[in-house]
Amino acid sequence: MNSNTLLLLGGLLLSCSGLAQAQHAVWAAKVVAVSSQKAEGKEPFSPEKVLGEPNATPLGQASNEAWIPKKTGSSESIEVRFSKSLIARQVSVVENFNPGSITSIELVDTRGGKHEVYKNDSPGPIPEQFRTLQATFAAATYRTIGVVVTMNTKAVNGVNQIDAIGVADVVDTMVKKEFKNEESGVTFDSAMVNLGPNVNSKYVDTHPVISPDGRTLFFARQESPQNSGGANDVQDVWFSTLGNAEKKAWNPAKNIGSPINTPRDPNGVASVSANGQQMLVIGVYEPDGTIVPKGPSMSRRTATGWSKPVKVEIEDYYNDDAENVDFFLATSGKVMLMAVDRKDGQGEQDLYVSFINKDGKSWSRPRNLGANVNTKKADFAPFLASDGKTLYFASEGRGGYGKSDIFYSKRLDDSWTNWTKPRNLGATVNSPDFDAYYTVSAAGEDAYLVSARNGIGNSKDIFRISLKPTFRPEVVTLVRGRVLDASTKKPVAATIRYENLLTGEEIGVAETSPIDGSYTIVLPSGTQYGYRADAKDYLAESDNLDVTDRQKYSEVTQDLYLVPFAVGQTIKLNNIFFTQSKYYLRENSYPELLRLVAILKEYPQIEIRLEGHTDNQGEPQLNVKLSLDRVNEVKKYLVQKGINGSRISTEGFGGGKPVASNDQEETRKLNRRVEFRITKK
């Protein structure tokens, strides 16, 4: 233990601190092991209550929002994981009630190794009723992905509670007594700019939806003679494409046409998927051509245009205010926000969240985002940034500069009910007039919104404004490419799935273009991702991208290949990782290996040969042995998961079969690989 410093703090921060906003701190996102528990899941006192920022109140009393071990023995422990890794310089454990029992804190690195950073051989009661135990230390040589906290609960009589566990790459205090300057104004790099006559008209132009790549803007135009039903048509969907990126100039807007637009009812876009292949629209399209307010519908881009919108099935969906409704599909494709009026709300429209079910088609019962976000008046126009955490919305119940102002808040954990206190975007964006429908591209630089100020013909128009970096959503990387048949190099219609390789959690899904097989996904920075394309009668070659340390928005182009399911075909396992020059599997290999297990169980008749390869560095004989040891280790894992070892043969080739040049590390690393070949089907 390197010169640890222990701080005992007498207060907790119950909303997002400046430190967390600066992205130096992360709080526990997943419980992976626990010695005992009084409850499970989201029940009071369950281990999951340690996730997210501190939120247990009242301080110094037993709270439903903190974990309580059963105290069946003298030693209790809990192990957590974070959603991203970092080079830690401190760890903080919030003991909400009856503190003093913690005996050890260990950091868990990305390879599963444990490093003790705090030790107390004499645990016992302390005068405080609650505390934050903060251990600081020199910057580690490894990246931290988890923490293990061990307690001697018999050393402190009564209930012992832990509310939160976090790490940071700075030594600043993570949990403070008070949050200063919480209401400080949000500042911008520019004034609001009207998008001009190519987008706006003398009619009402509203509900802007920007594609994640920032190149297509969808919006609604009301009562225009060019609407599908003429001037009496209440509202049609229009779109514009970015003509000059440098000058931020938009091409003349076009009516999107049928079947999205209909002549008799108002039409509106709620959101568009990452690569523009799916569009969530307002209302349910009936066979007779009418649109009824029974939820949203989904349209998909086809080779000939947009498909007729199909109703999105949401469990127990209803809205007591049929005239007012908003929906938003998150970039991940797995989360939907909505603004509806329901009986379990705070009052009028509230913001809710729904999650896609395992069938990939239907959605869960709407969950209210809670009183941190919703008010007794209308809260609407939700937009979740590509980081999956930063929420922008309009509210009539929080005061401000006009009837409705735009606010933003940060999601603190996976409950979707724990948010930072909403902050008004300030006078630059909000005015005494109507301001709403704030949308941001994945880059996070430019925002688009609707305002009634200085519009063309005194109508509502769409404006652009640039946020300062401090107030942008968290950094993301946009990945685009095509899905191709590995043999013919022709496009394949497929589903893209991407996951956090450190936790194994599937983060999102996307569809390829039916025209050219192109795809786009957005990956929040801070971790390593694996992604692959799934299609019938094909096996996927996964790829991976480590965006752990990316501090700026970036775009990556990467084609994905699908291998026909046939004897003799070879599939590269790109997401298998080993300790350098060793054969030990690293923890981030497990998601890829579990997929291989699933394939072998789905097709019990097939047999495979695992083939190991290295680069040409070092002794050839040792390289052959290393490559064989590695595939044998993979086979061992598969057998442990229930696969009959007789179905798997192994062979090590060392550096004898390179697929790229060994002259430079950038290409040499491509030769270090594990593949499997189908030998019997």
Secondary structure as the mmCIF struct_conf table of DSSP 4:
data_model
#
loop_
_struct_conf.conf_type_id
_struct_conf.id
_struct_conf.beg_label_comp_id
_struct_conf.beg_label_asym_id
_struct_conf.beg_label_seq_id
_struct_conf.end_label_comp_id
_struct_conf.end_label_asym_id
_struct_conf.end_label_seq_id
BEND BEND1 SER A 3 SER A 3
STRN STRN1 THR A 5 LEU A 9
BEND BEND2 GLY A 10 GLY A 10
BEND BEND3 SER A 15 SER A 15
HELX_RH_AL_P HELX_RH_AL_P1 GLY A 18 GLN A 21
TURN_TY1_P TURN_TY1_P1 ALA A 22 GLN A 23
STRN STRN2 ALA A 25 TRP A 27
STRN STRN3 LYS A 30 VAL A 34
BEND BEND4 SER A 35 SER A 35
BEND BEND5 LYS A 38 ALA A 39
TURN_TY1_P TURN_TY1_P2 GLY A 41 LYS A 42
BEND BEND6 GLU A 43 GLU A 43
TURN_TY1_P TURN_TY1_P3 PRO A 44 PHE A 45
HELX_RH_3T_P HELX_RH_3T_P1 PRO A 47 VAL A 50
BEND BEND7 LEU A 51 GLU A 53
BEND BEND8 PRO A 58 PRO A 58
TURN_TY1_P TURN_TY1_P4 LEU A 59 GLY A 60
BEND BEND9 GLN A 61 GLN A 61
TURN_TY1_P TURN_TY1_P5 ASN A 64 GLU A 65
BEND BEND10 ALA A 66 ALA A 66
STRN STRN4 TRP A 67 TRP A 67
BEND BEND11 GLY A 73 SER A 74
STRN STRN5 SER A 75 LEU A 86
BEND BEND12 ARG A 89 ARG A 89
STRN STRN6 GLN A 90 GLU A 95
STRN STRN7 PHE A 97 PHE A 97
BEND BEND13 ASN A 98 ASN A 98
STRN STRN8 ILE A 102 ASP A 109
TURN_TY1_P TURN_TY1_P6 THR A 110 ARG A 111
BEND BEND14 GLY A 112 GLY A 112
STRN STRN9 LYS A 114 LYS A 119
BEND BEND15 ASP A 121 SER A 122
BEND BEND16 PRO A 127 PRO A 127
BEND BEND17 GLN A 129 PHE A 130
STRN STRN10 ARG A 131 THR A 136
BEND BEND18 ALA A 138 ALA A 138
HELX_LH_PP_P HELX_LH_PP_P1 ALA A 139 ALA A 140
BEND BEND19 THR A 141 TYR A 142
STRN STRN11 THR A 144 ASN A 152
HELX_RH_3T_P HELX_RH_3T_P2 THR A 153 ALA A 155
BEND BEND20 VAL A 156 VAL A 156
BEND BEND21 GLY A 158 GLY A 158
STRN STRN12 GLN A 161 ILE A 162
STRN STRN13 ALA A 164 ALA A 168
BEND BEND22 ASP A 169 VAL A 170
BEND BEND23 ASP A 172 ASP A 172
BEND BEND24 MET A 174 VAL A 175
BEND BEND25 LYS A 177 LYS A 177
TURN_TY1_P TURN_TY1_P7 LYS A 180 GLU A 183
HELX_LH_PP_P HELX_LH_PP_P2 SER A 184 VAL A 186
STRN STRN14 PHE A 188 PHE A 188
BEND BEND26 ASP A 189 SER A 190
STRN STRN15 VAL A 193 ASN A 194
TURN_TY1_P TURN_TY1_P8 PRO A 197 VAL A 199
BEND BEND27 LYS A 202 TYR A 203
STRN STRN16 VAL A 204 ILE A 210
TURN_TY1_P TURN_TY1_P9 PRO A 212 ASP A 213
BEND BEND28 GLY A 214 GLY A 214
STRN STRN17 THR A 216 GLN A 222
BEND BEND29 GLU A 223 GLU A 223
TURN_TY1_P TURN_TY1_P10 PRO A 225 GLN A 226
BEND BEND30 ASN A 227 ASN A 227
TURN_TY1_P TURN_TY1_P11 SER A 228 GLY A 229
HELX_RH_3T_P HELX_RH_3T_P3 GLY A 230 ASN A 232
STRN STRN18 GLN A 235 ASN A 244
TURN_TY1_P TURN_TY1_P12 ALA A 245 LYS A 248
STRN STRN19 ALA A 249 TRP A 250
HELX_LH_PP_P HELX_LH_PP_P3 ASN A 251 ALA A 253
STRN STRN20 LYS A 254 ASN A 255
TURN_TY1_P TURN_TY1_P13 SER A 258 ILE A 260
BEND BEND31 PRO A 263 ASP A 265
STRN STRN21 VAL A 269 VAL A 272
TURN_TY1_P TURN_TY1_P14 ALA A 274 ASN A 275
BEND BEND32 GLY A 276 GLN A 277
STRN STRN22 GLN A 278 TYR A 285
TURN_TY1_P TURN_TY1_P15 PRO A 287 ASP A 288
BEND BEND33 GLY A 289 GLY A 289
STRN STRN23 ILE A 291 THR A 302
TURN_TY1_P TURN_TY1_P16 ALA A 303 THR A 304
STRN STRN24 GLY A 305 TRP A 306
HELX_LH_PP_P HELX_LH_PP_P4 SER A 307 PRO A 309
STRN STRN25 VAL A 310 LYS A 311
HELX_LH_PP_P HELX_LH_PP_P5 VAL A 312 GLU A 313
STRN STRN26 ILE A 314 ILE A 314
TURN_TY1_P TURN_TY1_P17 GLU A 315 ASP A 316
BEND BEND34 ASP A 320 ASP A 320
TURN_TY1_P TURN_TY1_P18 ALA A 322 GLU A 323
STRN STRN27 ASP A 326 LEU A 329
TURN_TY1_P TURN_TY1_P19 THR A 331 SER A 332
BEND BEND35 GLY A 333 LYS A 334
STRN STRN28 VAL A 335 VAL A 340
TURN_TY1_P TURN_TY1_P20 LYS A 343 ASP A 344
BEND BEND36 GLY A 345 GLN A 349
STRN STRN29 ASP A 350 PHE A 355
STRN STRN30 ILE A 356 ILE A 356
TURN_TY1_P TURN_TY1_P21 LYS A 358 ASP A 359
BEND BEND37 GLY A 360 LYS A 361
STRN STRN31 TRP A 363 TRP A 363
HELX_LH_PP_P HELX_LH_PP_P6 SER A 364 PRO A 366
STRN STRN32 ARG A 367 ASN A 368
TURN_TY1_P TURN_TY1_P22 ALA A 371 VAL A 373
BEND BEND38 LYS A 376 LYS A 377
STRN STRN33 ASP A 379 LEU A 384
TURN_TY1_P TURN_TY1_P23 SER A 386 ASP A 387
BEND BEND39 GLY A 388 LYS A 389
STRN STRN34 THR A 390 SER A 395
BEND BEND40 GLU A 396 ARG A 398
BEND BEND41 GLY A 400 SER A 404
STRN STRN35 ASP A 405 LYS A 410
STRN STRN36 ARG A 411 ARG A 411
BEND BEND42 ASP A 413 ASP A 413
TURN_TY1_P TURN_TY1_P24 ASP A 414 SER A 415
BEND BEND43 TRP A 416 THR A 417
STRN STRN37 TRP A 419 TRP A 419
HELX_LH_PP_P HELX_LH_PP_P7 THR A 420 PRO A 422
STRN STRN38 ARG A 423 ASN A 424
TURN_TY1_P TURN_TY1_P25 ALA A 427 VAL A 429
BEND BEND44 PRO A 432 ASP A 433
STRN STRN39 ASP A 435 VAL A 440
TURN_TY1_P TURN_TY1_P26 ALA A 442 ALA A 443
BEND BEND45 GLU A 445 GLU A 445
STRN STRN40 ASP A 446 SER A 451
BEND BEND46 ALA A 452 ALA A 452
TURN_TY1_P TURN_TY1_P27 ARG A 453 ASN A 454
HELX_RH_3T_P HELX_RH_3T_P4 ILE A 456 ASN A 458
BEND BEND47 SER A 459 SER A 459
STRN STRN41 ASP A 461 SER A 466
STRN STRN42 LEU A 467 LEU A 467
HELX_RH_3T_P HELX_RH_3T_P5 PRO A 469 PHE A 471
BEND BEND48 ARG A 472 ARG A 472
HELX_LH_PP_P HELX_LH_PP_P8 PRO A 473 VAL A 475
STRN STRN43 VAL A 476 ASP A 485
TURN_TY1_P TURN_TY1_P28 ALA A 486 THR A 488
STRN STRN44 PRO A 491 PRO A 491
STRN STRN45 THR A 495 ASN A 500
TURN_TY1_P TURN_TY1_P29 LEU A 501 THR A 503
STRN STRN46 GLU A 506 GLU A 511
TURN_TY1_P TURN_TY1_P30 PRO A 514 ASP A 516
STRN STRN47 SER A 518 PRO A 524
BEND BEND49 SER A 525 THR A 527
STRN STRN48 GLN A 528 ASP A 534
TURN_TY1_P TURN_TY1_P31 LYS A 536 ASP A 537
STRN STRN49 TYR A 538 ALA A 540
STRN STRN50 ASP A 543 ASP A 546
TURN_TY1_P TURN_TY1_P32 THR A 548 ASP A 549
BEND BEND50 LYS A 552 LYS A 552
STRN STRN51 SER A 554 THR A 557
STRN STRN52 LEU A 560 PRO A 564
BEND BEND51 PHE A 565 PHE A 565
TURN_TY1_P TURN_TY1_P33 VAL A 567 GLY A 568
STRN STRN53 THR A 570 LYS A 572
TURN_TY1_P TURN_TY1_P34 ASN A 574 ASN A 575
STRN STRN54 PHE A 578 PHE A 578
TURN_TY1_P TURN_TY1_P35 GLN A 580 SER A 581
BEND BEND52 LYS A 582 LYS A 582
HELX_LH_PP_P HELX_LH_PP_P9 TYR A 584 TYR A 584
STRN STRN55 LEU A 585 LEU A 585
HELX_LH_PP_P HELX_LH_PP_P10 ARG A 586 ARG A 586
HELX_RH_3T_P HELX_RH_3T_P6 GLU A 587 SER A 589
HELX_RH_AL_P HELX_RH_AL_P2 TYR A 590 GLU A 602
BEND BEND53 TYR A 603 TYR A 603
TURN_TY1_P TURN_TY1_P36 PRO A 604 GLN A 605
STRN STRN56 GLU A 607 HIS A 613
BEND BEND54 ASN A 616 ASN A 616
BEND BEND55 GLY A 618 GLY A 618
HELX_RH_AL_P HELX_RH_AL_P3 PRO A 620 GLN A 640
TURN_TY1_P TURN_TY1_P37 LYS A 641 GLY A 642
HELX_RH_3T_P HELX_RH_3T_P7 GLY A 645 ARG A 647
STRN STRN57 ILE A 648 GLY A 652
TURN_TY1_P TURN_TY1_P38 GLY A 654 GLY A 655
BEND BEND56 GLY A 656 LYS A 657
BEND BEND57 VAL A 659 ALA A 660
BEND BEND58 ASN A 662 GLN A 664
HELX_RH_AL_P HELX_RH_AL_P4 GLU A 665 ARG A 668
HELX_RH_3T_P HELX_RH_3T_P8 LYS A 669 ASN A 671
BEND BEND59 ARG A 672 ARG A 672
STRN STRN58 ARG A 673 LYS A 680
#
